[in-house]
Each structure stands twice: as C-alpha cells, then as structure tokens.
Amino acid sequence: MDPQDSYNLVYVLFFLMGIGSLLPWNFFITAKDYWIYKLSNSSSYSKEGEPTLCLSFSRLSPKLRVLSSLWVIFLVFVVTTVLVKVDVSNCQTEFFVGTLVTFSKRLNFQIKSLCADSTAYKLRFRVTALALGQAMGGTLSSLASIVNLAAVQDVTTSALFYFLTADVFILLCIFSYLLLPKLAYSKHYIGAGPGGITEGGGAANVVPPLQPIIKKAWVLGLSVFYVFFISISVFPAVSSGIQSVNVDSGSPWTTTYFVPITSFFLYNFADFCGRQATMWVQVPGPTSRFLPALVLCRSVMVPLLMFCNFQPRDHLHTVLFARDVYPVVFNCLLGLSNGYLGTLPMIYGPKVVPRELAEATGVVMSFFLTLGLAVGSAFSVLIVHFI
C-alpha cells in the first residue's frame, strides 16, 4: 500500500523550497531605497546586472548541489545583513560588484539544482509546488518591504530587519530540504535509476544526451526564455520607475507606497495567482501552437509600461497612460501572464521526454529560465536608456 502525504507535509516542503529558491532575488530587487542609499555616491552604479550563466550537467550529487547553493546564499545574505550598518562609502564599487557577482552566480546554480533535483521525486505536484513557492517568495518580500516602510523610517534599520527576514526564510528552506527525504511519502517516490536519486542521496554518474532533450523540448524552452525575457525587461527596471501622476500632492500613497504596491506587490501577487491557476487549468497543451503564440503576445507589455508615467524621461517624452490606474492594470497583467505562461512550459518539459531524461530536462528548462533573466536584465538597461 502506497504511503499517504499526511497533512500535505511533502507539498508544503516543496512549497517552502520554492520560496527559498527565488526569495533572495526578490529581496535584493525590492530593497530599492536601500541600494540607492548605499550606492548613492557611486559613479559606476547601475540598475541591473547581467548574471553569468553556464549550462552543465554536474556529476555532483543533487543533495550536495542544492545544499551548497543554499548555504552559500545564506552566507551571502548574512554578510549583506552585517554590511547594512557598515559604511562602505570608500569602496562602493567593490561592494556592489562583489555582492552582485557572488549572489547572481550562486542563485543561478541554486535554481537549476532545485529544478533538477525536484524531478527525481515522481510526484505530480512537485513543479507546481516549487513554482507557487517561487511566486510566494516575491509576494512575501514585497509585503516585508511595505511593512518595513510603514514601521521603520530609517533606511538602514529597515534594511537590517528586511534582510534578517530573508536569513530566516533561507534557513527554513535548508531545513525543508533536509527533512524531505526522511518522510515516508517522499522516500517512496524518490526516483532510482538514470537521472534519479538513490536512497543514499547519490546521483547516477551519467551525463545525459542534450540533443534528444532539445529536439523534444526546444519550443517549451524558448517559451520559458521569452516569458522571463519580457518580464525582466520591464520588471523592475521600468515598472519601479513609474511614479504616481499625483506625486506632487505629497501624500504617503503617492510618495512612499505607490511603487512598492503597484510595481512589486501587485506584480508578485498576480504572478502567484497565475502559477496557482496552472493547478486547475493547463491549456494550451505542450504541443499546441497557441502556447508560443500567447507567449509572443506578451511583447505588448513593454511599450504599455514604457508609456506610463516613468520618470525621469530624457528621450521619450510622451506619456500616453497618464492615470495611476494604468500601471496597476499593466503590472497585474504582466504578473498574471508571467506566472501562468512561465509555469506551463516548466511543467510540460519533463513530460515530453523519456523518464530517464526528466532530470536533465529540468536543468535545460531552468537554463532557459535563467538565460531569459540574464538577457532581459541586460535589455532593460537599453529600455531605460531609450526612455
């Protein structure tokens, strides 16, 4: 008799690991006021950074891959937390570059490791739970930012509590990962064999072929790439620069809370809703032409947000959508479509290849995801410059 997932504990653990996988990214990008304060006198300050990506099928055990990434991310955040109260005015460039490079490399490896490791568990909800957790990480970081703004006026004290919250969540993610293989339900479904994890936590020492994966899943991979390319092209570089048209009124809503709520919270909450919807509805199917067509339709979000009240405007002076309701609607549409159309290919990818290639396909799909983040991040700099 197959064991049962008592109290949905395995689902909750996958959900928590999803939170931990993207929560560091979300905490970094939503701490906008802190980074402006910390780097205010740096002549080399840039809004976006382009992560260095590398696709590799590691021979390391999945347990070692994931835990090493989680611990390094945790240490990076502990150092970041400590440096909140340290004056780095004399070494701002070194501080910025060192933090960004270390963080981005380890985060990319962590995302790919978690996605690959999750495919070793033959559970139908594993990808959905991870995806929902990733979206909830964004929502939680946005809420934490808003609460900090309301409770603490000093930017460094606010950032201190903000990053301490991230430290706690990353530790919770590590605990979840260590607990998962000890539960009877998840242990029963651990995949043994090619690409799977054995009972002892080792990985099959086989490098899977890339060609059959690309042949079966290239459309899905490109769909994931383009979804996140469009999203990161405008979020948060453009969306966080959109000000309320009534900012001169001086009200707390227009000066303090407008950007955190309309840009970060609404986008992340809509993203969560879009990912949640994939639990109930999964259309179009993995071979449907409508899926890449819908993904391409998201291109319209770029000009829509560009022509909102983004400030300052040095080249493109026309503001077509001069009401506060427009960025609210556009950010909700951007997040909802990102969550739904970004999750579907991630679910479909491991299903369209033979079972023994499922883990490798998870790595390939996560590579397309991080590639979309990297290219979109670089492209966002051009968009902001164009505006």
DRENRO-291917 format. One record per residue (C-alpha): residue number from 1; residue in three letters; x, y, z. Coordinates in pm, whole numbers. Layout:
residues N
+-----+------+--------+--------+--------+
|  nr | rest |      x |      y |      z |
+-----+------+--------+--------+--------+
| NUM |  ALA |      X |      Y |      Z |
...
+-----+------+--------+--------+--------+
END
This chain:
residues 387
+-----+------+--------+--------+--------+
|  nr | rest |      x |      y |      z |
+-----+------+--------+--------+--------+
|   1 |  MET |      0 |      0 |      0 |
|   2 |  ASP |    138 |    338 |   -102 |
|   3 |  PRO |    208 |    581 |    185 |
|   4 |  GLN |      0 |    896 |    219 |
|   5 |  ASP |    119 |   1256 |    237 |
|   6 |  SER |      0 |   1327 |    591 |
|   7 |  TYR |   -118 |   1685 |    634 |
|   8 |  ASN |     21 |   1762 |    284 |
|   9 |  LEU |    361 |   1798 |    451 |
|  10 |  VAL |    562 |   1699 |    140 |
|  11 |  TYR |    372 |   1956 |    -68 |
|  12 |  VAL |    442 |   2221 |    197 |
|  13 |  LEU |    814 |   2136 |    197 |
|  14 |  PHE |    835 |   2169 |   -182 |
|  15 |  PHE |    645 |   2497 |   -147 |
|  16 |  LEU |    896 |   2624 |    112 |
|  17 |  MET |   1188 |   2523 |   -112 |
|  18 |  GLY |   1027 |   2720 |   -393 |
|  19 |  ILE |   1010 |   3024 |   -165 |
|  20 |  GLY |   1377 |   2984 |    -78 |
|  21 |  SER |   1487 |   2944 |   -441 |
|  22 |  LEU |   1381 |   3291 |   -558 |
|  23 |  LEU |   1333 |   3475 |   -231 |
|  24 |  PRO |   1696 |   3604 |   -231 |
|  25 |  TRP |   1645 |   3753 |   -580 |
|  26 |  ASN |   1320 |   3919 |   -473 |
|  27 |  PHE |   1465 |   4059 |   -152 |
|  28 |  PHE |   1755 |   4210 |   -346 |
|  29 |  ILE |   1544 |   4380 |   -612 |
|  30 |  THR |   1273 |   4511 |   -376 |
|  31 |  ALA |   1524 |   4680 |   -142 |
|  32 |  LYS |   1539 |   4970 |   -388 |
|  33 |  ASP |   1567 |   5253 |   -135 |
|  34 |  TYR |   1848 |   5076 |     49 |
|  35 |  TRP |   2057 |   5023 |   -263 |
|  36 |  ILE |   2002 |   5384 |   -372 |
|  37 |  TYR |   2121 |   5497 |    -28 |
|  38 |  LYS |   2415 |   5255 |    -19 |
|  39 |  LEU |   2535 |   5338 |   -370 |
|  40 |  SER |   2422 |   5700 |   -393 |
|  41 |  ASN |   2772 |   5837 |   -447 |
|  42 |  SER |   2900 |   5563 |   -677 |
|  43 |  SER |   2971 |   5680 |  -1029 |
|  44 |  SER |   2956 |   5320 |  -1156 |
|  45 |  TYR |   2611 |   5246 |  -1018 |
|  46 |  SER |   2383 |   5050 |  -1248 |
|  47 |  LYS |   2021 |   4945 |  -1206 |
|  48 |  GLU |   2065 |   4600 |  -1342 |
|  49 |  GLY |   2330 |   4333 |  -1352 |
|  50 |  GLU |   2374 |   4056 |  -1604 |
|  51 |  PRO |   2439 |   3718 |  -1440 |
|  52 |  THR |   2698 |   3488 |  -1588 |
|  53 |  LEU |   2535 |   3165 |  -1696 |
|  54 |  CYS |   2676 |   2824 |  -1754 |
|  55 |  LEU |   2488 |   2510 |  -1855 |
|  56 |  SER |   2640 |   2196 |  -1714 |
|  57 |  PHE |   2515 |   1857 |  -1609 |
|  58 |  SER |   2701 |   1823 |  -1284 |
|  59 |  ARG |   2828 |   1490 |  -1161 |
|  60 |  LEU |   2786 |   1609 |   -804 |
|  61 |  SER |   2504 |   1452 |   -606 |
|  62 |  PRO |   2182 |   1658 |   -614 |
|  63 |  LYS |   2195 |   1686 |   -233 |
|  64 |  LEU |   2541 |   1843 |   -248 |
|  65 |  ARG |   2442 |   2074 |   -535 |
|  66 |  VAL |   2136 |   2211 |   -358 |
|  67 |  LEU |   2276 |   2232 |     -5 |
|  68 |  SER |   2598 |   2401 |   -116 |
|  69 |  SER |   2398 |   2663 |   -307 |
|  70 |  LEU |   2160 |   2722 |    -16 |
|  71 |  TRP |   2440 |   2760 |    236 |
|  72 |  VAL |   2637 |   2998 |     14 |
|  73 |  ILE |   2325 |   3208 |    -50 |
|  74 |  PHE |   2264 |   3211 |    326 |
|  75 |  LEU |   2622 |   3324 |    395 |
|  76 |  VAL |   2592 |   3595 |    127 |
|  77 |  PHE |   2278 |   3725 |    295 |
|  78 |  VAL |   2436 |   3713 |    641 |
|  79 |  VAL |   2727 |   3923 |    510 |
|  80 |  THR |   2480 |   4156 |    337 |
|  81 |  THR |   2289 |   4192 |    664 |
|  82 |  VAL |   2606 |   4274 |    857 |
|  83 |  LEU |   2716 |   4530 |    596 |
|  84 |  VAL |   2386 |   4721 |    630 |
|  85 |  LYS |   2531 |   4914 |    924 |
|  86 |  VAL |   2883 |   4935 |    780 |
|  87 |  ASP |   2998 |   5249 |    598 |
|  88 |  VAL |   3113 |   5141 |    250 |
|  89 |  SER |   3135 |   5490 |    102 |
|  90 |  ASN |   3505 |   5443 |     31 |
|  91 |  CYS |   3462 |   5112 |   -151 |
|  92 |  GLN |   3118 |   5128 |   -308 |
|  93 |  THR |   3225 |   4985 |   -642 |
|  94 |  GLU |   3393 |   4683 |   -483 |
|  95 |  PHE |   3093 |   4633 |   -253 |
|  96 |  PHE |   2843 |   4645 |   -539 |
|  97 |  VAL |   3035 |   4427 |   -784 |
|  98 |  GLY |   3133 |   4169 |   -522 |
|  99 |  THR |   2779 |   4135 |   -389 |
| 100 |  LEU |   2618 |   4118 |   -732 |
| 101 |  VAL |   2861 |   3866 |   -887 |
| 102 |  THR |   2864 |   3631 |   -588 |
| 103 |  PHE |   2488 |   3647 |   -545 |
| 104 |  SER |   2391 |   3604 |   -911 |
| 105 |  LYS |   2621 |   3307 |   -977 |
| 106 |  ARG |   2510 |   3113 |   -671 |
| 107 |  LEU |   2142 |   3195 |   -731 |
| 108 |  ASN |   2154 |   3065 |  -1089 |
| 109 |  PHE |   2316 |   2741 |   -971 |
| 110 |  GLN |   2064 |   2711 |   -689 |
| 111 |  ILE |   1761 |   2747 |   -918 |
| 112 |  LYS |   1894 |   2489 |  -1164 |
| 113 |  SER |   1984 |   2249 |   -884 |
| 114 |  LEU |   1640 |   2269 |   -721 |
| 115 |  CYS |   1458 |   2224 |  -1051 |
| 116 |  ALA |   1675 |   1925 |  -1144 |
| 117 |  ASP |   1653 |   1766 |   -800 |
| 118 |  SER |   1276 |   1802 |   -787 |
| 119 |  THR |   1237 |   1586 |  -1099 |
| 120 |  ALA |   1384 |   1293 |   -909 |
| 121 |  TYR |   1068 |   1288 |   -699 |
| 122 |  LYS |    798 |   1129 |   -912 |
| 123 |  LEU |    524 |   1347 |   -767 |
| 124 |  ARG |    272 |   1518 |   -990 |
| 125 |  PHE |    271 |   1835 |   -780 |
| 126 |  ARG |    647 |   1889 |   -741 |
| 127 |  VAL |    691 |   2150 |  -1018 |
| 128 |  THR |    368 |   2330 |   -932 |
| 129 |  ALA |    460 |   2347 |   -563 |
| 130 |  LEU |    806 |   2485 |   -645 |
| 131 |  ALA |    659 |   2739 |   -887 |
| 132 |  LEU |    397 |   2854 |   -635 |
| 133 |  GLY |    665 |   2886 |   -370 |
| 134 |  GLN |    879 |   3099 |   -600 |
| 135 |  ALA |    587 |   3335 |   -660 |
| 136 |  MET |    505 |   3344 |   -288 |
| 137 |  GLY |    868 |   3440 |   -221 |
| 138 |  GLY |    814 |   3750 |   -432 |
| 139 |  THR |    486 |   3830 |   -258 |
| 140 |  LEU |    639 |   3787 |     89 |
| 141 |  SER |    938 |   4006 |      5 |
| 142 |  SER |    703 |   4277 |   -124 |
| 143 |  LEU |    490 |   4261 |    191 |
| 144 |  ALA |    800 |   4270 |    409 |
| 145 |  SER |    919 |   4579 |    223 |
| 146 |  ILE |    586 |   4758 |    270 |
| 147 |  VAL |    572 |   4669 |    642 |
| 148 |  ASN |    928 |   4794 |    689 |
| 149 |  LEU |    844 |   5122 |    517 |
| 150 |  ALA |    545 |   5169 |    747 |
| 151 |  ALA |    719 |   5065 |   1069 |
| 152 |  VAL |   1074 |   5197 |   1032 |
| 153 |  GLN |   1171 |   5535 |    892 |
| 154 |  ASP |   1549 |   5491 |    892 |
| 155 |  VAL |   1654 |   5322 |    569 |
| 156 |  THR |   1940 |   5120 |    721 |
| 157 |  THR |   1734 |   4994 |   1014 |
| 158 |  SER |   1456 |   4900 |    772 |
| 159 |  ALA |   1705 |   4712 |    552 |
| 160 |  LEU |   1851 |   4535 |    858 |
| 161 |  PHE |   1514 |   4384 |    958 |
| 162 |  TYR |   1437 |   4321 |    592 |
| 163 |  PHE |   1747 |   4110 |    528 |
| 164 |  LEU |   1713 |   3934 |    865 |
| 165 |  THR |   1374 |   3812 |    744 |
| 166 |  ALA |   1542 |   3670 |    435 |
| 167 |  ASP |   1802 |   3493 |    653 |
| 168 |  VAL |   1526 |   3318 |    847 |
| 169 |  PHE |   1346 |   3203 |    531 |
| 170 |  ILE |   1664 |   3064 |    375 |
| 171 |  LEU |   1733 |   2863 |    693 |
| 172 |  LEU |   1376 |   2736 |    674 |
| 173 |  CYS |   1438 |   2629 |    315 |
| 174 |  ILE |   1753 |   2437 |    419 |
| 175 |  PHE |   1559 |   2262 |    696 |
| 176 |  SER |   1284 |   2171 |    450 |
| 177 |  TYR |   1529 |   2018 |    205 |
| 178 |  LEU |   1698 |   1810 |    477 |
| 179 |  LEU |   1362 |   1689 |    609 |
| 180 |  LEU |   1210 |   1597 |    271 |
| 181 |  PRO |   1392 |   1266 |    200 |
| 182 |  LYS |   1324 |   1144 |    556 |
| 183 |  LEU |    945 |   1137 |    507 |
| 184 |  ALA |    793 |    804 |    408 |
| 185 |  TYR |    580 |    954 |    133 |
| 186 |  SER |    863 |   1134 |    -48 |
| 187 |  LYS |   1104 |    843 |     12 |
| 188 |  HIS |    859 |    610 |   -162 |
| 189 |  TYR |    858 |    828 |   -474 |
| 190 |  ILE |   1229 |    902 |   -496 |
| 191 |  GLY |   1341 |    801 |   -843 |
| 192 |  ALA |   1616 |    541 |   -861 |
| 193 |  GLY |   1795 |    477 |  -1186 |
| 194 |  PRO |   1917 |    702 |  -1469 |
| 195 |  GLY |   1898 |   1066 |  -1364 |
| 196 |  GLY |   1739 |    981 |  -1031 |
| 197 |  ILE |   1845 |    996 |   -671 |
| 198 |  THR |   1922 |    681 |   -483 |
| 199 |  GLU |   1813 |    617 |   -126 |
| 200 |  GLY |   2154 |    729 |     -4 |
| 201 |  GLY |   2132 |   1063 |   -187 |
| 202 |  GLY |   2376 |    982 |   -467 |
| 203 |  ALA |   2321 |   1059 |   -832 |
| 204 |  ALA |   2369 |    842 |  -1133 |
| 205 |  ASN |   2713 |    925 |  -1269 |
| 206 |  VAL |   2589 |    960 |  -1625 |
| 207 |  VAL |   2592 |   1268 |  -1846 |
| 208 |  PRO |   2261 |   1263 |  -2035 |
| 209 |  PRO |   2248 |   1346 |  -2407 |
| 210 |  LEU |   2143 |   1700 |  -2486 |
| 211 |  GLN |   2023 |   1651 |  -2845 |
| 212 |  PRO |   1706 |   1444 |  -2773 |
| 213 |  ILE |   1608 |   1689 |  -2499 |
| 214 |  ILE |   1642 |   1991 |  -2727 |
| 215 |  LYS |   1459 |   1807 |  -3007 |
| 216 |  LYS |   1159 |   1739 |  -2784 |
| 217 |  ALA |   1152 |   2049 |  -2566 |
| 218 |  TRP |   1307 |   2335 |  -2766 |
| 219 |  VAL |    975 |   2516 |  -2819 |
| 220 |  LEU |    895 |   2491 |  -2448 |
| 221 |  GLY |   1245 |   2608 |  -2359 |
| 222 |  LEU |   1223 |   2910 |  -2587 |
| 223 |  SER |    879 |   2986 |  -2444 |
| 224 |  VAL |   1022 |   2993 |  -2092 |
| 225 |  PHE |   1309 |   3209 |  -2213 |
| 226 |  TYR |   1082 |   3464 |  -2381 |
| 227 |  VAL |    834 |   3482 |  -2093 |
| 228 |  PHE |   1106 |   3577 |  -1846 |
| 229 |  PHE |   1291 |   3790 |  -2100 |
| 230 |  ILE |    985 |   4014 |  -2143 |
| 231 |  SER |    909 |   4021 |  -1771 |
| 232 |  ILE |   1259 |   4114 |  -1658 |
| 233 |  SER |   1293 |   4366 |  -1942 |
| 234 |  VAL |   1035 |   4584 |  -1768 |
| 235 |  PHE |   1023 |   4449 |  -1411 |
| 236 |  PRO |   1156 |   4606 |  -1200 |
| 237 |  ALA |   1370 |   4845 |  -1408 |
| 238 |  VAL |   1075 |   5016 |  -1580 |
| 239 |  SER |    782 |   4934 |  -1353 |
| 240 |  SER |    958 |   5061 |  -1038 |
| 241 |  GLY |   1033 |   5390 |  -1214 |
| 242 |  ILE |    666 |   5463 |  -1282 |
| 243 |  GLN |    554 |   5735 |  -1042 |
| 244 |  SER |    208 |   5843 |   -944 |
| 245 |  VAL |     77 |   6126 |  -1158 |
| 246 |  ASN |    -26 |   6292 |   -829 |
| 247 |  VAL |    318 |   6268 |   -667 |
| 248 |  ASP |    323 |   6646 |   -611 |
| 249 |  SER |     36 |   6608 |   -364 |
| 250 |  GLY |    286 |   6478 |   -108 |
| 251 |  SER |     54 |   6210 |     29 |
| 252 |  PRO |    208 |   5888 |    169 |
| 253 |  TRP |     34 |   5685 |   -102 |
| 254 |  THR |    189 |   5876 |   -392 |
| 255 |  THR |    534 |   5933 |   -241 |
| 256 |  THR |    603 |   5622 |    -29 |
| 257 |  TYR |    372 |   5333 |   -109 |
| 258 |  PHE |    282 |   5375 |   -475 |
| 259 |  VAL |    588 |   5199 |   -621 |
| 260 |  PRO |    616 |   4918 |   -360 |
| 261 |  ILE |    248 |   4831 |   -401 |
| 262 |  THR |    183 |   4886 |   -772 |
| 263 |  SER |    518 |   4765 |   -903 |
| 264 |  PHE |    633 |   4494 |   -662 |
| 265 |  PHE |    339 |   4365 |   -460 |
| 266 |  LEU |     74 |   4361 |   -734 |
| 267 |  TYR |    313 |   4203 |   -985 |
| 268 |  ASN |    423 |   3930 |   -745 |
| 269 |  PHE |     72 |   3858 |   -619 |
| 270 |  ALA |    -59 |   3836 |   -977 |
| 271 |  ASP |    236 |   3609 |  -1060 |
| 272 |  PHE |    135 |   3384 |   -769 |
| 273 |  CYS |   -225 |   3375 |   -894 |
| 274 |  GLY |   -109 |   3284 |  -1244 |
| 275 |  ARG |    101 |   2994 |  -1114 |
| 276 |  GLN |   -182 |   2880 |   -888 |
| 277 |  ALA |   -413 |   2868 |  -1191 |
| 278 |  THR |   -192 |   2601 |  -1351 |
| 279 |  MET |   -305 |   2361 |  -1078 |
| 280 |  TRP |   -660 |   2373 |  -1216 |
| 281 |  VAL |   -620 |   2463 |  -1583 |
| 282 |  GLN |   -338 |   2357 |  -1815 |
| 283 |  VAL |   -420 |   2493 |  -2158 |
| 284 |  PRO |   -281 |   2525 |  -2420 |
| 285 |  GLY |   -119 |   2181 |  -2422 |
| 286 |  PRO |    254 |   2109 |  -2462 |
| 287 |  THR |    233 |   2067 |  -2839 |
| 288 |  SER |    -18 |   2343 |  -2910 |
| 289 |  ARG |     87 |   2633 |  -3132 |
| 290 |  PHE |   -123 |   2866 |  -2917 |
| 291 |  LEU |    127 |   2841 |  -2629 |
| 292 |  PRO |    420 |   3012 |  -2811 |
| 293 |  ALA |    169 |   3248 |  -2976 |
| 294 |  LEU |     40 |   3363 |  -2636 |
| 295 |  VAL |    398 |   3399 |  -2514 |
| 296 |  LEU |    480 |   3626 |  -2810 |
| 297 |  CYS |    171 |   3836 |  -2740 |
| 298 |  ARG |    326 |   3942 |  -2410 |
| 299 |  SER |    564 |   4164 |  -2609 |
| 300 |  VAL |    296 |   4434 |  -2596 |
| 301 |  MET |    364 |   4477 |  -2223 |
| 302 |  VAL |    694 |   4653 |  -2298 |
| 303 |  PRO |    551 |   4959 |  -2479 |
| 304 |  LEU |    249 |   4970 |  -2247 |
| 305 |  LEU |    469 |   5020 |  -1941 |
| 306 |  MET |    713 |   5246 |  -2126 |
| 307 |  PHE |    435 |   5494 |  -2200 |
| 308 |  CYS |    318 |   5512 |  -1839 |
| 309 |  ASN |    443 |   5791 |  -1611 |
| 310 |  PHE |    803 |   5664 |  -1592 |
| 311 |  GLN |   1037 |   5928 |  -1452 |
| 312 |  PRO |   1280 |   6075 |  -1539 |
| 313 |  ARG |   1222 |   6082 |  -1914 |
| 314 |  ASP |   1521 |   6201 |  -2114 |
| 315 |  HIS |   1435 |   6090 |  -2468 |
| 316 |  LEU |   1079 |   5958 |  -2491 |
| 317 |  HIS |    878 |   6247 |  -2351 |
| 318 |  THR |    529 |   6127 |  -2444 |
| 319 |  VAL |    317 |   5979 |  -2163 |
| 320 |  LEU |     12 |   5809 |  -2313 |
| 321 |  PHE |   -120 |   5650 |  -1994 |
| 322 |  ALA |   -132 |   5945 |  -1755 |
| 323 |  ARG |   -352 |   5790 |  -1485 |
| 324 |  ASP |   -249 |   5579 |  -1185 |
| 325 |  VAL |   -487 |   5301 |  -1278 |
| 326 |  TYR |   -287 |   5209 |  -1588 |
| 327 |  PRO |     32 |   5081 |  -1419 |
| 328 |  VAL |   -190 |   4891 |  -1174 |
| 329 |  VAL |   -365 |   4708 |  -1458 |
| 330 |  PHE |    -50 |   4656 |  -1666 |
| 331 |  ASN |    156 |   4519 |  -1375 |
| 332 |  CYS |   -125 |   4280 |  -1285 |
| 333 |  LEU |   -142 |   4156 |  -1645 |
| 334 |  LEU |    237 |   4124 |  -1660 |
| 335 |  GLY |    249 |   3920 |  -1340 |
| 336 |  LEU |    -54 |   3703 |  -1419 |
| 337 |  SER |     74 |   3610 |  -1764 |
| 338 |  ASN |    426 |   3555 |  -1631 |
| 339 |  GLY |    300 |   3313 |  -1368 |
| 340 |  TYR |     73 |   3115 |  -1597 |
| 341 |  LEU |    272 |   3107 |  -1922 |
| 342 |  GLY |    604 |   3072 |  -1740 |
| 343 |  THR |    490 |   2773 |  -1533 |
| 344 |  LEU |    317 |   2571 |  -1806 |
| 345 |  PRO |    637 |   2501 |  -2006 |
| 346 |  MET |    822 |   2412 |  -1685 |
| 347 |  ILE |    551 |   2154 |  -1610 |
| 348 |  TYR |    540 |   2023 |  -1966 |
| 349 |  GLY |    918 |   2000 |  -2023 |
| 350 |  PRO |    996 |   1684 |  -1820 |
| 351 |  LYS |    676 |   1520 |  -1950 |
| 352 |  VAL |    760 |   1534 |  -2323 |
| 353 |  VAL |   1087 |   1341 |  -2287 |
| 354 |  PRO |   1157 |    984 |  -2176 |
| 355 |  ARG |   1155 |    934 |  -1799 |
| 356 |  GLU |   1530 |    883 |  -1777 |
| 357 |  LEU |   1583 |   1231 |  -1928 |
| 358 |  ALA |   1340 |   1410 |  -1693 |
| 359 |  GLU |   1606 |   1540 |  -1452 |
| 360 |  ALA |   1829 |   1664 |  -1733 |
| 361 |  THR |   1529 |   1833 |  -1894 |
| 362 |  GLY |   1467 |   2013 |  -1566 |
| 363 |  VAL |   1821 |   2151 |  -1587 |
| 364 |  VAL |   1771 |   2256 |  -1950 |
| 365 |  MET |   1441 |   2430 |  -1875 |
| 366 |  SER |   1594 |   2613 |  -1578 |
| 367 |  PHE |   1883 |   2716 |  -1803 |
| 368 |  PHE |   1636 |   2877 |  -2046 |
| 369 |  LEU |   1472 |   3047 |  -1746 |
| 370 |  THR |   1797 |   3194 |  -1614 |
| 371 |  LEU |   1904 |   3287 |  -1967 |
| 372 |  GLY |   1580 |   3482 |  -2004 |
| 373 |  LEU |   1650 |   3657 |  -1674 |
| 374 |  ALA |   2002 |   3748 |  -1784 |
| 375 |  VAL |   1917 |   3872 |  -2134 |
| 376 |  GLY |   1606 |   4052 |  -2009 |
| 377 |  SER |   1812 |   4221 |  -1737 |
| 378 |  ALA |   2063 |   4347 |  -1993 |
| 379 |  PHE |   1785 |   4458 |  -2230 |
| 380 |  SER |   1613 |   4652 |  -1952 |
| 381 |  VAL |   1915 |   4884 |  -1935 |
| 382 |  LEU |   1862 |   4970 |  -2302 |
| 383 |  ILE |   1491 |   5029 |  -2246 |
| 384 |  VAL |   1552 |   5265 |  -1955 |
| 385 |  HIS |   1816 |   5450 |  -2159 |
| 386 |  PHE |   1575 |   5477 |  -2453 |
| 387 |  ILE |   1308 |   5633 |  -2232 |
+-----+------+--------+--------+--------+
END
